[in-house]
Amino acid sequence: MANSLSDAQLPRYFIQRDYSMGTVVQFQKELAPELSNKLSQDCRHVLTDTIEHINTIFEEAEALDAAAYLEGCLACVTLCTYYVWPCTKTKYEKAMHKLSLYLENQNSTVFRQHGLRLVHPMERGLRVIEVVLLTS
């Protein structure tokens, strides 16, 4: 419990969602000056690359391809919704799992060294990517 109290007091910065392409889920690649000033050049570069990769995962998740059409059609015209869908994951759910694994890996192998932690955008309603500064 004491750990969560100290975690709540850590400084947080937010990378805003980019609505320049409409409602497609993507995040701004430019970092806010208040965050950018706290990071080394190397860390800024890695964070920017990570944001671009996150945007790519969302782009793949939202792409309309044969699998997406098939999922939609089967859900509408069959009882798959009741019997098969609970047993399988949709294309979007698979992409969110891929994103979770990617963020866990980046946090443990890269960002922890720089005193940062990225929070999964789904935890913030796909509005922002939260960057927690672990060291002040």
BAMIKOL-792507 format. One line per 10 residues: number of its first residue (from 1); their letters; for each residue z, x, y of N, C-alpha, C. Coordinates in Angstrom, 1 decimal, decimal comma. Layout:
N
NUM> a> Z:X:Y:Z:X:Y:Z:X:Y  ...
END
This chain:
136
1> manslsdaql> 0,0:0,8:-1,2:0,0:0,0:0,0:0,0:0,9:1,3  0,8:2,0:1,2:0,8:2,8:2,4:-0,6:3,5:2,6  -1,3:3,8:1,6:-2,6:4,3:1,7:-3,6:3,4:2,4  -3,5:2,1:2,1:-4,4:1,1:2,7:-4,0:0,9:4,2  -2,8:1,1:4,6:-2,4:1,0:6,0:-3,0:2,2:6,8  -2,9:3,4:6,2:-3,5:4,5:6,9:-5,0:4,4:6,9  -5,6:3,9:5,9:-7,0:3,7:5,8:-7,5:2,7:6,9  -6,7:1,7:7,2:-7,1:0,7:8,2:-7,0:1,3:9,6  -6,3:2,4:9,8:-6,2:3,0:11,1:-7,2:4,1:11,3  -8,0:4,4:10,3:-9,1:5,5:10,4:-10,2:5,0:11,4
11> pryfiqrdys> -10,7:5,9:12,2:-11,8:5,6:13,1:-13,0:5,1:12,3  -13,7:4,1:12,8:-14,9:3,5:12,1:-16,0:3,4:13,2  -17,2:3,8:12,7:-18,4:3,7:13,5:-19,4:2,8:12,7  -20,3:2,2:13,4:-21,2:1,2:12,8:-22,6:1,6:13,1  -23,4:1,6:12,1:-24,9:1,7:12,2:-25,4:0,3:12,1  -26,0:-0,1:13,2:-26,4:-1,5:13,4:-27,7:-1,8:12,6  -27,9:-3,0:12,2:-29,1:-3,5:11,6:-30,2:-3,5:12,6  -31,4:-3,2:12,1:-32,6:-3,1:13,0:-33,4:-4,3:12,8  -33,5:-5,2:13,8:-34,2:-6,4:13,7:-35,6:-6,3:14,3  -36,1:-5,1:14,5:-37,4:-4,9:15,1:-38,6:-5,4:14,2
21> mgtvvqfqke> -38,3:-5,5:12,9:-39,3:-6,0:12,0:-39,0:-7,4:11,5  -38,2:-8,2:12,3:-37,8:-9,5:11,9:-36,5:-9,5:11,1  -36,4:-10,3:10,1:-35,2:-10,4:9,3:-35,1:-9,5:8,1  -36,1:-8,6:8,0:-36,1:-7,7:6,9:-34,8:-6,8:7,0  -34,2:-6,6:5,9:-32,9:-5,8:5,9:-33,3:-4,3:6,1  -33,0:-3,8:7,3:-33,2:-2,3:7,5:-32,2:-2,0:8,6  -31,8:-0,7:8,6:-30,8:-0,2:9,6:-31,4:0,8:10,5  -30,8:0,9:11,7:-31,3:1,8:12,7:-31,2:3,2:12,2  -32,2:4,1:12,5:-32,2:5,4:12,0:-31,5:6,4:13,0  -31,4:5,9:14,3:-30,8:6,7:15,3:-29,3:6,4:15,3
31> lapelsnkls> -28,5:7,5:15,3:-27,0:7,3:15,3:-26,5:7,1:16,7  -25,5:6,3:16,9:-24,9:6,1:18,2:-24,3:7,4:18,7  -24,3:7,6:20,0:-23,8:8,9:20,5:-22,4:9,2:20,1  -21,5:8,2:20,1:-20,1:8,4:19,8:-19,9:8,9:18,4  -20,8:8,5:17,5:-20,8:9,0:16,1:-21,5:10,4:16,0  -22,6:10,4:16,6:-23,4:11,7:16,5:-22,7:12,9:17,1  -21,9:12,7:18,1:-21,2:13,8:18,8:-20,0:14,3:17,9  -19,6:13,5:16,9:-18,5:13,9:16,0:-19,0:14,6:14,8  -20,3:14,7:14,6:-20,9:15,2:13,4:-21,6:16,5:13,6  -21,7:17,4:12,6:-22,5:18,6:12,7:-23,9:18,2:12,6
41> qdcrhvltdt> -24,8:19,2:13,0:-26,2:18,9:12,9:-26,6:18,6:11,4  -26,1:19,4:10,5:-26,4:19,2:9,1:-25,9:17,8:8,6  -24,8:17,4:9,0:-24,2:16,1:8,6:-25,1:15,0:9,2  -25,5:15,1:10,4:-26,4:14,1:11,1:-27,7:14,0:10,3  -28,2:15,1:9,9:-29,5:15,1:9,1:-29,3:14,4:7,8  -28,2:14,7:7,1:-28,0:14,1:5,8:-27,7:12,6:6,0  -27,0:12,2:7,0:-26,7:10,8:7,2:-28,0:10,0:7,6  -28,8:10,6:8,4:-30,1:10,0:8,7:-31,0:9,8:7,4  -31,0:10,9:6,6:-31,8:10,7:5,3:-31,2:9,7:4,4  -29,9:9,5:4,4:-29,2:8,5:3,6:-29,6:7,1:4,1
51> iehintifee> -29,6:6,9:5,4:-30,0:5,6:6,0:-31,4:5,3:5,6  -32,3:6,3:5,7:-33,7:6,0:5,3:-33,8:5,6:3,9  -33,0:6,3:3,0:-33,1:5,9:1,6:-32,5:4,5:1,4  -31,5:4,2:2,1:-30,9:2,8:2,0:-32,0:1,8:2,4  -32,7:2,1:3,5:-33,7:1,2:4,0:-34,8:1,1:2,9  -35,1:2,2:2,2:-36,1:2,1:1,1:-35,7:1,2:0,0  -34,4:1,3:-0,4:-33,9:0,5:-1,5:-34,0:-1,0:-1,1  -33,7:-1,3:0,1:-33,8:-2,7:0,6:-35,3:-3,2:0,6  -36,1:-2,3:1,0:-37,6:-2,6:1,1:-38,1:-2,9:-0,4  -37,7:-2,1:-1,3:-38,1:-2,3:-2,7:-37,5:-3,6:-3,2
61> aealdaaayl> -36,2:-3,9:-2,9:-35,6:-5,1:-3,3:-36,2:-6,4:-2,8  -36,8:-6,3:-1,6:-37,4:-7,5:-1,0:-38,9:-7,6:-1,1  -39,5:-6,6:-1,8:-40,9:-6,6:-2,0:-41,3:-7,7:-2,9  -42,4:-8,4:-2,5:-42,9:-9,5:-3,3:-43,9:-8,9:-4,3  -43,6:-8,9:-5,5:-44,4:-8,4:-6,6:-44,5:-9,4:-7,7  -45,1:-9,1:-8,8:-45,3:-10,0:-9,9:-43,9:-10,4:-10,5  -43,0:-9,5:-10,6:-41,7:-9,7:-11,1:-40,9:-10,7:-10,3  -41,0:-10,6:-9,0:-40,3:-11,5:-8,1:-40,9:-12,9:-8,2  -42,2:-13,0:-8,2:-42,8:-14,3:-8,4:-42,5:-15,0:-9,7  -42,5:-14,2:-10,8:-42,2:-14,7:-12,1:-40,7:-15,2:-12,1
71> egclacvtlc> -39,8:-14,4:-11,6:-38,4:-14,9:-11,5:-38,3:-16,2:-10,8  -38,9:-16,3:-9,7:-38,9:-17,6:-8,9:-39,5:-18,8:-9,6  -40,6:-18,5:-10,2:-41,3:-19,6:-11,0:-40,5:-20,1:-12,2  -40,0:-19,1:-12,9:-39,2:-19,5:-14,1:-37,9:-20,2:-13,7  -37,3:-19,8:-12,6:-36,1:-20,5:-12,2:-36,4:-21,9:-11,8  -37,5:-22,2:-11,3:-37,9:-23,5:-10,8:-38,3:-24,4:-12,0  -39,1:-23,9:-12,9:-39,7:-24,8:-13,9:-39,1:-24,8:-15,3  -38,1:-24,1:-15,5:-37,4:-24,1:-16,8:-35,9:-24,2:-16,7  -35,3:-24,2:-17,9:-33,9:-24,2:-17,9:-33,3:-22,8:-18,0  -34,2:-21,8:-17,7:-33,7:-20,4:-17,6:-32,5:-20,3:-16,7
81> tyyvwpctkt> -32,5:-21,1:-15,6:-31,5:-21,0:-14,6:-30,1:-21,2:-15,3  -30,0:-22,1:-16,3:-28,8:-22,3:-16,9:-28,4:-21,4:-18,1  -29,5:-21,0:-18,8:-29,2:-20,2:-20,0:-29,5:-18,7:-20,0  -30,6:-18,4:-19,3:-31,0:-17,0:-19,3:-30,5:-16,2:-18,0  -30,6:-16,8:-16,9:-30,3:-16,1:-15,6:-28,8:-15,6:-15,6  -27,8:-16,3:-16,1:-26,5:-15,7:-16,1:-26,4:-14,5:-16,9  -27,3:-14,3:-17,9:-27,2:-13,1:-18,7:-28,1:-11,9:-18,2  -28,9:-12,2:-17,2:-29,7:-11,1:-16,7:-29,5:-10,9:-15,2  -30,0:-9,8:-14,7:-29,8:-9,6:-13,2:-31,2:-9,8:-12,6  -31,2:-10,3:-11,4:-32,4:-10,4:-10,6:-32,8:-9,1:-10,1
91> kyekamhkls> -34,0:-9,0:-9,6:-34,5:-7,8:-9,0:-33,6:-7,3:-7,9  -33,2:-8,3:-7,0:-32,4:-8,0:-5,9:-31,0:-7,5:-6,4  -30,4:-8,1:-7,4:-29,1:-7,6:-7,9:-29,2:-6,2:-8,5  -30,3:-5,9:-9,1:-30,5:-4,6:-9,7:-30,6:-3,6:-8,5  -31,3:-3,9:-7,5:-31,4:-3,0:-6,3:-30,1:-2,8:-5,7  -29,2:-3,9:-5,6:-27,9:-3,7:-5,0:-27,0:-2,8:-5,8  -27,2:-2,9:-7,2:-26,5:-2,0:-8,1:-26,9:-0,6:-7,9  -28,2:-0,4:-7,7:-28,8:0,9:-7,5:-28,2:1,5:-6,2  -28,1:0,6:-5,2:-27,5:1,1:-3,9:-26,1:1,4:-4,0  -25,3:0,6:-4,8:-23,9:0,9:-5,0:-23,7:2,3:-5,6
101> lylenqnstv> -24,5:2,6:-6,7:-24,5:3,9:-7,3:-24,8:5,0:-6,4  -25,9:4,8:-5,6:-26,3:5,8:-4,6:-25,2:6,1:-3,6  -24,6:5,1:-3,1:-23,6:5,3:-2,1:-22,3:6,0:-2,7  -22,0:5,6:-3,9:-20,9:6,2:-4,6:-21,2:7,7:-4,7  -22,4:8,0:-5,2:-22,8:9,4:-5,4:-22,8:10,2:-4,0  -23,4:9,6:-3,0:-23,4:10,3:-1,7:-22,0:10,5:-1,1  -21,2:9,5:-1,3:-19,8:9,6:-0,8:-19,0:10,7:-1,5  -19,2:10,8:-2,8:-18,4:11,8:-3,5:-19,0:13,2:-3,5  -20,3:13,3:-3,4:-20,9:14,6:-3,4:-21,2:15,2:-2,1  -21,5:14,4:-1,1:-21,9:14,9:0,2:-20,9:14,5:1,3
111> frqhglrlvh> -20,7:13,3:1,5:-19,9:12,8:2,7:-18,5:13,2:2,7  -17,9:13,2:1,5:-16,4:13,6:1,5:-16,2:15,0:2,1  -17,2:15,9:1,8:-17,1:17,3:2,3:-17,1:17,3:3,9  -17,8:16,3:4,4:-17,9:16,2:5,9:-16,9:15,3:6,5  -16,0:14,8:5,7:-14,9:13,9:6,2:-15,4:12,5:6,5  -16,4:12,0:5,8:-16,9:10,7:6,0:-16,9:9,8:4,8  -17,0:8,5:4,9:-17,2:7,6:3,8:-18,1:6,5:4,3  -19,2:6,2:3,6:-20,0:5,0:4,0:-19,6:3,8:3,1  -19,6:2,7:3,8:-19,2:1,4:3,2:-20,5:0,6:2,9  -20,6:0,1:1,7:-21,7:-0,7:1,2:-22,0:-1,8:2,3
121> pmerglrvie> -23,3:-1,9:2,7:-23,6:-2,9:3,7:-23,3:-4,3:3,3  -23,3:-4,6:2,0:-23,0:-6,0:1,5:-21,6:-6,3:1,8  -20,7:-5,4:1,9:-19,3:-5,6:2,3:-19,2:-6,1:3,8  -20,2:-5,8:4,5:-20,2:-6,2:6,0:-21,3:-7,2:6,2  -21,7:-8,0:5,2:-22,6:-9,1:5,4:-24,0:-8,6:5,8  -24,4:-7,4:5,3:-25,7:-6,8:5,6:-26,0:-6,7:7,1  -24,9:-6,7:7,9:-25,1:-6,5:9,4:-25,0:-5,1:9,9  -24,2:-4,3:9,2:-24,0:-2,9:9,6:-23,7:-2,0:8,4  -23,9:-0,7:8,6:-23,4:0,3:7,6:-22,2:0,8:8,3  -21,0:0,7:7,7:-19,8:1,2:8,3:-19,6:2,7:7,9
131> vvllts> -19,3:3,5:8,8:-19,0:4,9:8,6:-17,6:5,2:9,0  -16,8:5,5:8,0:-15,4:5,7:8,2:-15,1:7,2:8,3  -14,5:7,6:9,4:-14,2:9,0:9,6:-12,9:9,3:9,0  -12,9:10,1:7,9:-11,6:10,4:7,2:-10,7:11,4:7,8  -11,3:12,2:8,7:-10,5:13,2:9,5:-10,7:12,9:10,9  -9,6:13,1:11,7:-9,8:12,8:13,1:-10,1:14,0:13,9
END
